[in-house]
Amino acid sequence: MDLQDQLKQLFPDHVPEEQEPENTNETPDIWLQDDPIICKYEKRKGKPVTILEGYNGAESDFKQLAKTLKTKLSVGGSFKNNTIIIQGDYRDQIMAMLKEKGFSVKRVGG
């Protein structure tokens, strides 16, 4: 005798509620845009940095994207003035990650 049968014996008038199936379809959690994100390389104080700019969605989504990139690359960086600054030259890896997420990316500079 399983638990359901025991509950039916204890509460014969009870009608179990139907549970809604959970949404298993993964929808993109970041808003995608029409214009490409610009990925460029600069040297600041002699150190290489990768800069991402041109995102026109919500600022919170762009911050979330910055955090995701920094953790996947295991590097430091920051989010300032609607730009993501990643320490080091990671243009190829960042562009591959953004294309995986469905963004269009434009490489600027060398």
VEXNU-420664 format. One record per residue (C-alpha): residue in three letters; y, x, z. Coordinates in steps of 0.02 Angstrom, whole numbers, plus 50000, padded with zeros to 5 digits. Layout:
REM VEXNU-420664
ALAYXZ
...
//
This chain:
REM VEXNU-420664
MET500005000050000
ASP501635007749945
LEU503365005550016
GLN503844991449897
ASP502354980949951
GLN502754983850135
LEU504554978550108
LYS503994962750017
GLN502894958150165
LEU504314961050290
PHE505644952250186
PRO504814939450071
ASP506454930850021
HIS507334946849970
VAL507674949449785
PRO507934967949744
GLU509524972449652
GLU509414979649478
GLN510014997549473
GLU511115002749330
PRO510455017749234
GLU511515033149254
ASN512495039049104
THR511505053949040
ASN512555056748884
GLU513675071548915
THR515425068148856
PRO516635082548838
ASP517585084649001
ILE519015093448914
TRP520185084848792
LEU520015092048617
GLN521495094248502
ASP521905095048317
ASP522915111348313
PRO521955127548344
ILE522135137248506
ILE522935154148472
CYS521945168948539
LYS522915185348537
TYR522795202748608
GLU524195212448692
LYS524415227648801
ARG525415224848958
LYS525845240149062
GLY524525249848964
LYS523145237349005
PRO522325226248873
VAL522465207248898
THR521875192348797
ILE523095177848787
LEU522665159848744
GLU524055147648703
GLY524415132148600
TYR523425119248700
ASN524315102548697
GLY523205092548815
ALA523335089949003
GLU523805104949107
SER522365101849227
ASP521115102949083
PHE521865119549027
LYS521745126249205
GLN519925120749212
LEU519605129649047
ALA520425145449117
LYS519305144949270
THR517745142449164
LEU518175157149051
LYS518555168649196
THR516915164649285
LYS515835166149128
LEU516625182849081
SER516705188849263
VAL518485195049242
GLY520165191749319
GLY521565181949242
SER522895169049272
PHE523665153049208
LYS525555153949184
ASN526785144349075
ASN525415134948981
THR524535151048933
ILE522905158448994
ILE522955177149024
ILE521245185749035
GLN521145204049087
GLY520335214448951
ASP519985212348766
TYR518755197748760
ARG519365189148601
ASP517655188048518
GLN516745181148672
ILE518155168848712
MET518235162648533
ALA516345159948531
MET516415150248695
LEU517855139348636
LYS516975135548471
GLU515425130548570
LYS516495118048667
GLY517175110948504
PHE518895118848497
SER519625126448341
VAL520255143948375
LYS521425155148275
ARG521395173948300
VAL523095182148295
GLY523355200948283
GLY522175215448250
//
